């Protein structure tokens, strides 16, 4: 939903200012800041992945080939995840296809994108875990950037609070959630952005010190899952499931599960140290032309 929000951070001494979710209009069509910021995040992720992949001998052409499959399928996965967990919001198939109306879920994108990377790596005979070590931190970087698209939309905030970092927000989302036009809420978009950026930075620091392929992949999964578990508990717009009469936040459950699984493997491999050498893709050698031919 495109709208104008009034925002302030009174605890930080930042007075009220207005944010328009529309960046510009072209040929009568509104282009949202959300779309621009998400696209920028994807570009930065590809660049970060390319930079790290070269240390495993994985070329830019390899990264580009995988990206051409992963991004569109990841977007489809993010949309499908959101739709399947929010079926009551959609009246027709046209509504499902209308991504401009909002509704992408990061976990759906990660699952669909991860499966795509695995398949393409198998086809191209690239070690999946070596590539994942470069890819997962890049995806988390994209998430850190993308959360500012939520800021421009005046969404993805938490419950009311009086914390020093509280965000005073005025828009239709707030009125729908709290019944008043203005509220001071947790800026959960900011929490997740900073947590993701810190995780990406740590992954960059530790990348050259990794002991086995997949170590950075496991670290990033545990890091993001741990942070998302706590941040999701603060949000007002969580997607829910209701098993056995319980009401559980889907992203919080997934965050906990990913942290436990990935963290468990980190502990296991810290005890049972892998001795397999790190993967490096040797460049293909050009075949020499037969004598007398050029």
C-alpha positions in Angstrom: 0.0 0.0 0.0 1.5 3.3 -1.1 1.2 6.1 1.5 2.8 9.0 3.3 4.0 8.4 6.9 5.1 11.0 9.5 8.0 9.7 11.5 10.1 10.9 14.5 12.6 9.4 16.9 11.9 11.5 20.0 14.3 9.5 22.2 17.1 10.2 19.8 16.3 13.9 19.4 15.1 13.4 15.8 12.0 15.5 15.1 9.1 14.7 12.9 9.5 14.4 9.1 7.4 12.9 6.3 8.3 9.9 4.2 6.5 9.2 0.9 6.5 5.5 -0.1 6.4 6.6 -3.8 9.8 7.5 -5.2 8.5 8.8 -8.5 5.8 8.4 -11.1 6.5 7.4 -14.7 3.8 7.0 -17.4 1.2 7.2 -14.8 2.6 4.4 -12.7 3.9 4.9 -9.2 7.4 3.5 -8.5 7.8 2.7 -4.8 10.9 3.2 -2.8 10.4 -0.4 -1.6 11.0 -1.7 -5.1 14.1 0.5 -5.6 15.6 -0.5 -2.3 15.0 -4.2 -2.7 16.5 -4.1 -6.2 19.6 -2.2 -4.8 19.9 -4.9 -2.1 19.8 -7.6 -4.8 22.6 -5.9 -6.8 24.7 -5.5 -3.7 24.2 -9.2 -2.8 25.4 -10.3 -6.3 28.5 -8.1 -6.0 29.2 -9.4 -2.5 28.7 -13.0 -3.6 31.0 -12.4 -6.6 33.7 -10.9 -4.5 33.8 -13.9 -2.0 33.2 -16.6 -4.6 36.5 -15.8 -6.4 38.4 -17.1 -3.3 36.9 -20.5 -4.1 37.7 -20.2 -7.8 34.1 -19.6 -8.7 33.9 -17.1 -11.5 31.6 -14.1 -12.2 30.0 -16.1 -15.0 29.2 -18.9 -12.6 27.7 -16.4 -10.1 25.7 -14.8 -12.9 24.4 -18.1 -14.2 23.2 -19.1 -10.8 21.7 -15.6 -10.1 19.6 -15.6 -13.3 17.8 -18.7 -11.9 17.8 -17.9 -8.2 16.5 -14.3 -8.1 13.2 -14.9 -10.0 12.5 -18.2 -8.3 13.4 -16.7 -4.9 10.9 -13.9 -5.5 8.2 -16.4 -6.5 9.0 -18.4 -3.3 8.8 -15.3 -1.1 5.4 -14.4 -2.7 4.1 -18.0 -2.5 5.1 -18.3 1.2 3.2 -15.1 2.0 0.2 -16.1 0.0 -0.1 -19.5 1.6 0.1 -18.1 5.1 -2.3 -15.2 4.4 -5.0 -16.8 2.1 -7.8 -14.7 3.7 -6.2 -11.5 2.2 -6.6 -12.7 -1.4 -9.9 -12.7 -3.3 -8.7 -13.7 -6.8 -5.7 -15.0 -8.6 -5.1 -11.4 -9.9 -4.5 -10.4 -6.3 -2.0 -13.2 -5.8 0.0 -11.9 -8.8 -0.2 -8.2 -7.7 3.2 -8.0 -5.9 3.0 -4.2 -6.1 0.3 -4.4 -3.5 2.9 -5.8 -1.0 3.5 -9.2 0.5 6.9 -10.9 0.2 8.3 -13.2 3.0 12.1 -13.5 3.4 11.9 -17.2 4.5 10.1 -18.2 1.4 12.7 -16.5 -0.7 15.5 -18.2 1.2 14.0 -21.6 0.9 13.2 -21.4 -2.8 16.4 -19.6 -3.6 18.5 -22.1 -1.6 17.0 -25.1 -3.4 17.6 -23.4 -6.7 21.2 -22.7 -5.8 21.7 -26.3 -4.8 20.2 -27.7 -8.1 22.2 -25.3 -10.3 25.4 -26.0 -8.4 24.9 -29.7 -9.0 24.4 -29.1 -12.7 27.5 -26.8 -12.9 29.5 -29.2 -10.7 30.2 -26.5 -8.1 30.5 -27.4 -4.4 27.2 -26.2 -2.9 28.6 -25.4 0.6 31.6 -23.5 -0.8 29.2 -21.3 -2.8 26.7 -21.0 0.1 29.6 -19.6 2.2 29.7 -16.7 -0.2 26.0 -16.5 -0.9 24.3 -16.6 2.5 26.1 -13.5 3.9 25.2 -11.7 0.7 21.5 -12.6 1.1 21.6 -11.3 4.7 23.2 -8.1 3.4 20.4 -7.7 1.0 18.0 -8.2 3.9 19.7 -5.5 5.9 19.3 -3.1 2.9 15.8 -4.2 2.1 14.4 -3.5 5.5 14.8 0.2 4.7 12.1 -0.4 2.1 9.8 -1.3 5.0 10.8 2.0 6.6 9.8 3.9 3.5 6.4 2.2 3.6 6.0 2.9 7.3 5.6 -0.8 8.1 7.3 -3.8 9.8 7.3 -2.1 13.2 6.7 -3.6 16.6 4.5 -3.0 19.6 4.2 0.3 21.5 7.2 1.1 23.6 8.8 3.9 25.5 12.4 2.7 24.8 15.0 5.4 23.9 15.0 4.2 20.3 11.3 4.3 19.9 9.8 5.4 16.6 6.9 7.8 16.6 4.8 6.8 13.6 1.7 8.3 12.0 0.0 6.5 9.1 -2.9 4.2 8.2 -1.1 1.1 9.4 -0.8 2.4 12.9 -4.5 3.4 13.0 -5.4 -0.2 11.8 -3.2 -1.8 14.5 -3.8 0.5 17.5 -7.0 2.4 16.7 -5.1 5.7 17.0 -3.3 7.6 14.2 0.0 8.0 16.1 2.0 5.6 18.2 5.5 5.2 19.5 6.6 1.7 18.5 9.6 -0.6 18.3 11.5 0.2 15.0 11.9 -3.6 14.3 12.9 -2.9 10.7 15.9 -1.1 12.2 16.7 -3.9 14.7 16.8 -6.5 11.9 18.7 -4.3 9.5 21.5 -3.7 12.1 21.5 -7.3 13.2 21.8 -8.5 9.6 24.6 -5.9 8.9 26.5 -7.0 11.9 26.2 -10.7 10.9 27.4 -9.9 7.4 30.4 -8.0 8.8 31.4 -10.9 11.1 31.1 -13.3 8.2 33.4 -11.1 6.1 35.9 -11.0 8.9 35.9 -14.8 9.5 35.6 -15.9 5.8 39.3 -16.4 5.2 39.7 -18.2 8.5 37.0 -20.8 7.9 38.1 -24.4 8.5 35.6 -26.2 6.2 33.2 -25.5 3.4 29.8 -24.6 4.9 31.1 -23.1 8.1 30.1 -19.5 7.1 26.8 -20.8 5.8 26.0 -22.5 9.1 27.1 -19.4 11.1 24.9 -17.1 9.1 21.9 -19.3 9.4 22.3 -19.6 13.2 23.0 -15.8 13.5 20.0 -14.7 11.5 17.6 -17.3 13.0 18.6 -16.3 16.5 18.1 -12.6 15.9 14.8 -13.1 13.9 13.4 -15.2 16.7 13.6 -12.3 19.2 12.8 -9.5 16.8 9.7 -11.3 15.4 8.3 -11.4 19.0 8.1 -7.6 19.0 6.3 -7.2 15.6 2.6 -6.5 15.1 2.3 -7.9 11.6 3.5 -11.5 12.0 2.1 -14.4 10.0 0.6 -17.1 12.3 -0.1 -20.8 12.3 -2.5 -22.5 14.7 -1.4 -26.1 15.4 -3.3 -27.9 18.2 -5.1 -24.7 19.1 -1.9 -22.7 19.6 -1.2 -19.4 18.0 2.4 -19.3 16.8 4.4 -16.8 14.8 5.6 -18.6 11.7 8.8 -16.6 11.3 9.6 -17.0 15.0 9.2 -20.8 14.9 11.4 -21.0 11.8 14.0 -18.7 13.3 14.2 -20.9 16.4 14.4 -24.1 14.3 17.1 -22.7 12.0 19.1 -21.5 14.9 18.9 -24.9 16.6 19.7 -26.9 13.5 22.5 -24.7 12.1 23.9 -24.0 15.6 23.8 -27.7 16.3 25.9 -28.5 13.2 28.4 -25.7 14.2 28.9 -27.3 17.6 29.1 -30.8 16.0 31.8 -29.7 13.6 33.7 -27.8 16.3 34.0 -31.1 18.1 34.4 -33.5 15.1 36.6 -31.3 13.0 36.3 -32.0 9.2 39.5 -32.7 7.5 38.3 -32.3 3.9 40.3 -29.6 2.1 38.5 -26.4 1.1 37.0 -26.5 -2.3 38.6 -24.6 -5.1 37.3 -24.7 -8.7 40.2 -25.0 -11.1 39.7 -22.9 -14.2 39.2 -24.9 -17.4 42.3 -25.3 -19.5 42.0 -24.4 -23.2 42.6 -27.3 -25.5 45.6 -26.7 -27.7 44.9 -26.5 -31.4 46.3 -29.4 -33.6 49.5 -28.6 -35.5 49.0 -26.8 -38.7 45.7 -25.3 -37.5 44.9 -22.0 -35.8 
